[in-house]
C-alpha cells in the first residue's frame, strides 16, 4: 500500500481503520506528522511490528514504512539539491521470501510555484524528473525495486516517464482517482479536481497484479494497494 495521509486530515480513526482493513504486508506513507506517527505506533504495534518513521520540518514531508516483514535497512535521503525538490525520500530494504527487496517511498515536488497552482502545473514537471533522476542514481541496481508514493503528477508525467525509460512499469489501478480536491456548495460536497497522482512502479524482476484504489479513508488522497511478487 502507498497512502498520503494528509497531515491536516481531521479524521484519524477512519484513516487508521482504512489501513488496518486493507492489511497490506508493507505500507508506505507520506505526510506523516508527529501526531500521525504517535497514532500509527499505538494502533499498529502488533499488526506491523517492523516500522520506521521520519519526521520533517514541514509535516507534509514526513515519511514512514509499516511492515509485517523485517526491515534490513532504512534511511532518509535529503531532497536532492539543485532539483527544486521540497521533500526527502525514504529508502528501505525489506527481507522477503525471495530475498531483499528495495523500496523507495517518494513525495515528489508538488505542482505549485509560489502561491500559483496554474504556474506550478506548467513549471514543475522537469523538476520532478530531475528529482527522480537523482534518487534513481543512488539506488542499488542489484536489488529488485519498487518506487511508490505521491508523485504529484499523472501517468503521463515526466518522473513517471523517466522511470519507464529505466525499465520500470507503472501498475495501472482500477477504481476512483487517487487524489481529489473536494469543495462544498449548498451543503453538497463534490470533487472540483481529481487525478491519479499516486503510483506504484516496479522493475522487471517483479510482477504486479490486482492494483486498486480503495474508496476509503478521509485524506484528500486514497490508498493504492497492489499485489507484487518475484518473477
C-alpha positions in Angstrom: 0.0 0.0 0.0 1.0 3.6 -0.6 -1.0 6.3 1.1 -0.7 10.0 1.6 -2.3 10.6 4.9 -2.7 14.4 4.6 -1.1 15.9 7.7 -4.2 18.1 8.2 -6.6 15.1 7.9 -9.1 15.6 10.8 -10.5 12.0 11.0 -7.6 10.0 12.3 -9.7 6.9 13.3 -11.3 6.5 9.9 -7.9 6.7 8.2 -6.3 4.2 10.6 -9.2 1.9 10.0 -8.6 2.0 6.3 -5.0 0.9 6.7 -6.0 -1.8 9.1 -8.7 -3.2 6.9 -6.5 -3.4 3.8 -4.0 -5.4 5.8 -1.2 -5.0 3.3 2.2 -6.6 4.1 4.0 -3.3 3.5 2.6 0.2 3.8 4.4 3.3 2.6 3.1 6.6 4.0 3.5 10.2 3.1 2.7 13.4 5.1 3.5 11.8 8.4 3.4 14.4 11.2 4.3 13.7 14.8 0.7 13.2 15.7 0.3 10.7 12.9 3.4 8.9 14.0 2.1 8.5 17.5 -1.3 7.3 16.3 0.2 4.8 13.9 2.6 3.4 16.6 -0.3 3.0 19.0 -2.7 1.4 16.6 -0.3 -1.0 14.7 2.2 -2.2 17.3 1.0 -5.8 16.7 -0.2 -5.7 13.1 3.0 -4.0 11.9 5.9 -4.9 14.3 8.5 -3.5 11.9 8.4 0.2 11.1 10.4 3.4 10.6 9.3 7.0 10.9 11.0 10.1 9.5 9.5 13.4 10.5 10.3 16.6 8.6 10.4 20.3 9.3 7.3 20.5 7.2 4.7 18.0 8.4 3.8 17.4 4.7 7.3 16.0 4.2 7.2 13.2 6.8 7.5 9.6 5.6 7.0 6.2 7.2 7.0 2.5 6.4 5.0 -0.1 8.2 5.9 -3.8 7.6 5.0 -7.3 8.6 8.4 -8.3 7.3 11.7 -7.4 8.8 13.5 -4.2 7.8 17.1 -4.9 6.8 17.9 -1.3 6.2 16.1 2.1 6.3 17.4 5.5 5.5 16.2 9.0 4.7 17.6 10.7 1.6 17.5 14.5 1.7 15.7 16.4 -1.1 18.3 16.3 -3.9 20.0 19.7 -4.1 19.6 21.7 -7.3 16.4 19.9 -8.4 13.8 22.1 -6.8 12.6 19.2 -4.7 10.8 20.0 -1.5 10.8 16.8 0.4 13.1 13.9 1.3 12.7 10.3 0.2 12.9 7.1 2.2 14.8 4.0 1.0 14.1 0.7 2.7 15.3 -2.8 2.2 12.9 -5.5 3.4 13.6 -9.2 3.9 11.2 -11.2 1.8 10.8 -14.9 0.9 12.6 -14.3 -2.4 15.4 -12.2 -0.9 16.0 -8.5 -0.2 13.5 -6.1 -1.7 14.4 -2.4 -2.2 11.6 0.2 -1.9 11.8 4.0 -2.4 9.0 5.9 -0.8 8.6 9.3 -2.5 6.7 12.5 -2.2 7.8 14.5 -5.3 7.6 18.2 -5.8 4.0 19.5 -5.7 2.8 21.2 -8.9 3.0 24.6 -7.2 5.1 27.7 -7.9 4.7 30.2 -5.0 1.0 30.6 -4.5 0.1 29.6 -8.0 -1.0 26.1 -9.0 -1.5 27.1 -12.6 2.1 28.3 -12.9 3.2 25.3 -10.9 1.5 22.9 -13.3 3.4 24.4 -16.1 6.8 24.9 -14.4 7.4 21.8 -12.2 7.3 18.7 -14.5 11.0 19.0 -15.2 11.8 19.5 -11.6 10.1 16.2 -10.7 12.1 14.5 -13.4 15.3 15.9 -12.1 14.3 14.8 -8.6 13.6 11.2 -9.5 16.8 11.0 -11.7 18.8 12.0 -8.6 17.2 9.3 -6.5 17.5 6.7 -9.2 21.2 7.2 -9.3 21.5 6.3 -5.6 19.5 3.0 -5.7 21.2 -0.4 -5.5 20.8 -1.9 -9.1 21.4 -5.4 -7.7 18.1 -5.4 -5.8 14.6 -5.8 -7.2 13.0 -2.4 -6.7 9.6 -0.7 -6.1 9.2 3.0 -6.3 5.9 4.2 -4.9 4.3 7.2 -3.3 2.8 10.6 -4.1 4.4 11.6 -7.5 2.3 14.8 -7.8 1.8 14.0 -11.5 -0.4 11.7 -13.5 0.7 8.7 -15.5 1.9 10.9 -18.4 4.3 12.9 -16.1 8.0 13.3 -16.7 9.1 11.5 -13.5 6.9 8.5 -14.4 8.3 8.7 -17.9 11.9 8.7 -16.7 11.4 5.6 -14.6 9.7 3.9 -17.6 12.8 4.7 -19.6 14.8 2.8 -17.0 12.7 -0.3 -17.4 10.2 0.2 -14.7 6.5 -0.4 -15.1 3.7 1.6 -13.6 0.9 -0.7 -12.2 -2.4 0.6 -13.7 -5.0 1.0 -11.0 -8.7 0.2 -11.0 -11.2 2.3 -9.1 -11.5 6.0 -8.3 -8.8 8.6 -8.9 -6.1 8.5 -6.2 -6.4 12.2 -5.4 -9.4 14.6 -5.3 -9.9 18.2 -4.3 -13.3 18.4 -2.7 -15.5 21.5 -2.2 -18.9 22.1 -0.8 -21.8 24.1 -2.2 -25.2 24.4 -0.5 -24.4 21.5 1.8 -23.3 19.2 -1.0 -19.8 18.1 -1.5 -18.3 17.3 -4.9 -14.9 16.8 -6.5 -13.7 20.0 -8.2 -10.4 18.3 -9.3 -9.4 14.7 -9.4 -6.3 12.9 -10.8 -4.2 9.7 -10.5 -1.0 11.1 -8.9 -0.1 8.3 -6.5 1.7 5.5 -8.3 3.5 2.1 -7.7 6.2 1.3 -10.2 8.2 -2.0 -10.3 11.3 -3.2 -12.1 11.5 -6.2 -14.5 12.4 -8.7 -11.7 9.0 -8.2 -10.2 5.4 -8.9 -11.3 2.3 -7.0 -10.2 -1.4 -7.6 -10.2 -4.7 -6.5 -8.7 -3.8 -2.8 -8.4 -6.7 -1.0 -6.8 -7.6 2.4 -5.4 -9.6 2.0 -2.2 -12.6 4.2 -1.7 -11.9 4.6 2.0 -10.2 6.9 4.5 -10.6 10.7 4.8 -7.4 12.0 3.3 -7.5 14.0 0.0 -5.6 11.0 -1.3 -6.9 7.5 -1.5 -4.8 4.4 -0.6 -3.4 2.4 -3.5 -3.0 -1.4 -2.9 -1.2 -3.8 -5.3 0.0 -7.4 -5.2 3.6 -7.8 -6.1 5.9 -10.9 -6.3 9.1 -12.1 -7.9 9.1 -13.3 -11.5 
